[in-house]
């Protein structure tokens, strides 16, 4: 099965005709992982990656205009402590105190970087310890949407 990526926003009219209802922007989800033992979000090792490895794979960079909606723990950590998910500039900017061990723990975004205008620029997402001394690679499903003004226009996106 091939993969298709594109630039632009994914919107739907929910089965209605354009002009009758406002378009909705879809929620995106990314499986990400990081080293739950990190204590400094500015450290290179604190950068989260796409997939199930804390050290290999593409870096998880949240696109400009993104608004995190939730984060679900898939476990993997080896201590029953919690982690924060944010950026190098604000280590708990998105999610504060989410379990790195308990599968299914869902966190809503409460950090200072969760803005109704979305993040102001593309940003590298990081992980660091919140309470206790978590260890091991922790994995999450990070969900976000993007800010959209609802106006009709021509697509600037291109299929890749």
BELHUUR-V388433 format. One record per helix or strand of 3 or more residues. SS is the DSSP state (alpha for helix, beta for strand). FROM is the first residue (numbers start at 1). TO is the last residue. Records with the same first field share a line. If there is no record, write none. Layout:
SS: FROM-TO / FROM-TO
This chain:
beta: 28-35 / 66-75 / 82-86 / 95-99 / 126-131 / 137-146
alpha: 44-46
